[in-house]
Amino acid sequence: MGFMSILFIIIGLCVFEIVSSIDNAVINAEVLGTMSEKAKKWFLFYGILFAVFIVRGMLPWIIVWVTNPGLGPIGALTATFSNDPHIKESFELSTPILMLGGGVFLLFLFLHWLFIEDKHFGLPGEEFFVKHGAWFYAIVSVILVVIVALALKHDSVLALSAVIGSSAFFITDGFKKNAESNEQQLLSNTSGMSDISKILYLEIIDMTFSIDGVLGAFAFTTSVPLIILGNGLGAIVVRQLTMGNIENIKKYIFLKNGAMYSILCLGVVMILEGFKIEIPEYITPLVTILIILFFFFKSKVYAKNNLASE
């Protein structure tokens, strides 16, 4: 992998992490508004340490280690850079399992947003899916059956990974819904939580939201060090935006759309690679950056027209 390829992947990871964390940043900013200045500084400093080095540092490493137990902790971290043929073979054999499970998770995440979540309609047809939101569960069930049936023709463990991916989606979705319901209590201060408790709660929310970005990162690269670097830089930028520029970010109303369509592409790429269909490494960061740029400029035009009409 050349220097330009590595740089392109890191930029793609960073951009994807920033945009996919917008919702989390908004929640953080609103809750921080109810806290003291000292607590805000604690959140910025210790929150970055936790978000970058613990969550986005350890989670991709743990995922690779769990799907490749034979590599050991060090081998899981350095597998993509190792010249050991045994490590390479073990990693290549287990990569489809990781890819298919992560791909199912991301595909379900996109479909949930498309059918159920409130949104600014950025493309024609989105309103149609929201009106037929009740079909979400039927559609994802059928998709899961088809993917599992295809995976069983290759490997039963591959089929299991698809089921695990779907289960992970519904578990994290439950945590997110609980976080949204508790947010109003935090904002109104009716929860009686101290600033330290709020910081800890925000870190738990961040951990839940970070799963999307970490799993999506494997569509860019299977190199754990690159994932840690790209996602870590993105997480630092998001924390800075949370503290100072969140109102400006809110003006770009279609950024969430861009994040979700990126997630759709990443999910499809991972599912294809799970079935051992090779996708050129430059495709994922290129498509992600183009999608996000499209919705960024669409948001900018909308904000400009909205300002002019006022």
C-alpha positions in Angstrom: 0.0 0.0 0.0 1.6 3.3 -1.1 1.7 6.6 0.7 -1.0 8.2 -1.4 -3.4 5.2 -0.8 -2.8 5.4 2.9 -3.4 9.2 3.0 -6.6 8.8 0.9 -7.9 6.1 3.3 -7.1 8.2 6.4 -8.9 11.3 4.9 -11.9 9.1 4.0 -12.0 7.6 7.5 -11.7 11.0 9.1 -14.5 12.6 7.0 -16.8 9.6 7.5 -16.2 9.7 11.3 -17.0 13.4 11.5 -20.2 13.3 9.4 -21.5 10.0 11.0 -21.0 11.5 14.5 -23.1 14.7 13.9 -26.1 13.4 15.8 -23.8 12.4 18.7 -22.1 15.9 18.6 -25.5 17.6 18.8 -26.6 15.6 21.8 -23.3 16.3 23.5 -23.5 20.0 22.8 -27.0 20.3 24.2 -26.2 18.4 27.4 -23.0 20.4 27.9 -25.1 23.5 27.8 -26.5 22.5 31.2 -23.1 21.9 32.8 -20.4 24.2 34.4 -17.4 25.4 32.5 -15.1 23.2 34.5 -17.1 20.1 33.6 -17.0 21.1 29.9 -13.2 21.3 30.0 -13.1 17.9 31.7 -15.4 16.5 29.0 -13.2 17.9 26.2 -9.9 16.6 27.7 -10.8 13.3 29.3 -13.6 12.7 26.7 -11.0 12.8 23.9 -8.8 10.4 25.7 -11.7 8.0 26.2 -13.2 8.4 22.7 -9.9 8.2 20.8 -7.6 5.9 22.8 -10.1 3.6 24.4 -13.3 3.4 22.3 -11.9 4.0 18.8 -8.5 2.6 19.7 -9.5 -0.7 21.3 -12.8 -1.5 19.6 -11.4 -2.2 16.1 -8.5 -4.1 17.6 -10.9 -6.2 19.7 -13.2 -6.9 16.7 -10.2 -8.2 14.7 -8.9 -10.2 17.6 -12.4 -11.8 18.3 -12.8 -12.8 14.6 -9.1 -14.0 14.5 -8.5 -15.5 17.9 -5.5 -17.5 16.6 -3.6 -14.3 15.9 -3.3 -13.2 19.5 -3.5 -9.5 20.6 -0.3 -8.4 18.9 -1.0 -10.3 15.7 -4.5 -8.8 15.5 -3.0 -5.3 15.7 -0.3 -5.8 13.1 -1.9 -8.5 10.8 -2.1 -6.3 7.7 1.6 -5.3 8.0 2.9 -8.7 8.9 5.1 -10.8 6.5 4.4 -14.0 8.4 2.5 -16.2 5.9 0.6 -18.0 8.7 -0.8 -14.7 10.1 -1.7 -13.5 6.6 -3.5 -16.8 5.8 -5.4 -16.7 9.1 -6.4 -13.1 8.7 -7.5 -13.6 5.1 -9.7 -16.6 6.0 -11.6 -14.7 8.7 -11.9 -11.4 7.0 -15.2 -12.4 5.1 -16.8 -13.2 8.5 -16.0 -9.7 9.8 -17.1 -8.1 6.6 -20.4 -9.8 6.3 -21.5 -9.2 9.9 -20.4 -5.5 9.7 -22.1 -5.1 6.3 -25.4 -6.4 7.6 -25.2 -4.1 10.6 -24.6 -1.0 8.3 -27.3 -2.0 5.8 -29.9 -2.3 8.5 -28.7 1.0 10.0 -29.4 2.7 6.7 -32.8 1.1 6.2 -33.9 2.0 9.7 -33.0 5.7 8.9 -34.7 5.5 5.5 -37.9 4.0 6.7 -38.3 5.1 10.3 -36.2 8.1 11.4 -37.3 11.7 11.1 -35.2 13.5 8.5 -34.9 16.4 6.1 -35.7 14.9 2.7 -32.6 15.3 0.6 -33.5 13.1 -2.4 -36.7 12.2 -4.2 -38.4 9.2 -2.8 -37.3 9.5 0.8 -40.7 10.7 1.8 -42.3 7.6 0.3 -40.2 5.3 2.5 -41.1 7.2 5.6 -44.8 6.9 4.8 -44.3 3.1 4.6 -42.1 2.8 7.6 -44.0 -0.2 8.9 -42.4 -2.3 6.2 -38.9 -1.8 7.7 -39.1 -5.0 9.8 -40.5 -7.1 7.1 -37.9 -5.9 4.6 -34.8 -6.4 6.9 -36.2 -9.9 7.9 -36.4 -10.9 4.2 -32.9 -9.5 3.5 -31.4 -11.4 6.4 -33.0 -14.7 5.3 -31.6 -14.2 1.8 -28.1 -13.3 3.0 -28.0 -16.2 5.5 -29.2 -18.6 2.8 -26.5 -17.5 0.5 -23.9 -17.6 3.2 -24.8 -21.2 4.2 -23.7 -22.3 0.7 -20.2 -21.1 1.6 -19.8 -21.5 5.4 -22.1 -21.9 8.4 -19.8 -19.5 10.4 -20.3 -16.9 7.7 -24.1 -17.2 8.1 -23.7 -16.9 11.8 -21.8 -13.6 11.3 -24.7 -12.2 9.4 -27.1 -13.0 12.3 -24.7 -11.5 14.8 -24.5 -8.3 12.7 -28.3 -8.0 12.7 -28.5 -8.7 16.4 -25.8 -6.0 17.1 -27.9 -3.5 15.1 -31.1 -4.1 17.2 -29.1 -4.1 20.5 -27.4 -0.7 19.7 -30.6 0.7 18.3 -32.3 0.0 21.7 -29.4 1.9 23.4 -29.8 4.8 21.1 -33.5 5.1 21.6 -33.0 5.0 25.4 -30.4 7.7 25.1 -32.8 9.9 23.1 -35.5 9.5 25.7 -33.1 10.3 28.6 -31.7 13.4 26.8 -34.7 15.5 27.6 -34.3 14.7 31.3 -30.7 15.8 31.1 -31.6 19.0 29.3 -34.3 19.9 31.8 -32.2 19.0 34.8 -35.1 16.9 36.1 -32.8 13.8 36.3 -30.8 15.3 39.3 -27.6 14.0 37.8 -24.3 15.7 38.7 -21.9 17.1 36.0 -19.6 14.1 36.5 -22.6 11.7 36.0 -23.6 13.5 32.9 -20.0 13.3 31.5 -20.0 9.5 32.2 -23.4 9.2 30.5 -22.2 11.1 27.4 -19.3 8.8 27.2 -21.6 5.7 27.2 -23.7 7.4 24.5 -20.5 8.1 22.5 -19.5 4.4 22.8 -22.8 3.3 21.4 -22.7 5.8 18.5 -19.0 5.0 17.7 -19.9 1.4 16.7 -21.3 2.6 13.4 -18.1 4.5 12.5 -15.8 1.7 13.6 -17.6 -1.0 11.7 -17.9 1.2 8.6 -14.1 1.8 8.8 -13.5 -1.8 7.9 -15.0 -1.1 4.5 -12.1 1.4 4.0 -9.3 -0.9 5.3 -8.7 -3.9 7.5 -5.6 -2.2 8.9 -6.3 -1.5 12.6 -3.6 1.2 12.9 -5.1 3.1 10.0 -8.6 2.8 11.4 -7.4 4.1 14.8 -5.6 7.0 13.2 -8.4 8.0 10.8 -11.3 7.5 13.3 -9.3 9.1 16.1 -8.6 12.3 14.1 -12.3 12.4 13.2 -13.3 12.0 16.9 -11.0 14.9 17.9 -12.5 17.2 15.3 -16.0 16.2 16.4 -15.2 17.1 20.1 -13.9 20.5 19.0 -17.0 21.1 17.0 -19.1 20.1 20.0 -17.5 22.8 22.1 -17.6 25.7 19.7 -19.3 25.4 16.4 -22.3 23.1 16.8 -24.9 25.8 15.8 -23.0 26.3 12.5 -23.0 22.6 11.9 -26.7 22.3 12.5 -27.3 24.6 9.5 -26.0 21.9 7.2 -29.2 19.9 7.4 -28.4 17.3 4.8 -25.1 16.1 6.3 -26.9 13.3 8.1 -28.3 12.2 4.7 -24.8 12.1 3.4 -23.6 10.0 6.3 -26.4 7.5 5.9 -26.0 7.1 2.1 -22.3 6.6 2.8 -23.2 3.9 5.3 -25.4 2.3 2.6 -22.4 2.1 0.2 -20.1 0.9 3.0 -22.6 -1.8 4.0 -22.9 -3.0 0.4 -19.2 -3.1 -0.1 -18.7 -5.1 3.1 -21.4 -7.6 2.2 -19.8 -8.1 -1.3 -16.4 -8.6 0.3 -18.0 -11.0 2.8 -18.9 -13.1 -0.2 -15.3 -12.7 -1.5 -16.1 -10.2 -4.2 -13.1 -8.0 -4.4 -13.6 -4.2 -4.5 -10.7 -1.9 -5.3 -9.5 -0.2 -2.2 -9.8 3.4 -3.6 -13.6 2.9 -4.3 -14.8 3.2 -0.7 -13.0 6.5 0.3 -13.7 8.0 -3.1 -17.5 7.2 -3.0 -17.8 8.3 0.6 -16.1 11.7 0.0 -18.1 12.4 -3.1 -21.4 11.5 -1.4 -20.6 13.7 1.6 -19.5 16.6 -0.6 -22.7 16.4 -2.6 -24.9 16.7 0.5 -22.6 19.3 2.0 -23.0 21.6 -0.9 -26.7 20.8 -1.1 -27.0 21.9 2.6 -25.0 25.0 1.8 -27.3 26.0 -1.0 -30.4 25.3 1.1 -29.0 27.4 4.0 -28.2 30.3 1.6 -31.6 30.2 0.0 -33.3 30.0 3.4 -31.3 33.0 4.6 -32.2 35.0 1.5 -35.9 34.2 1.9 -35.8 35.6 5.5 
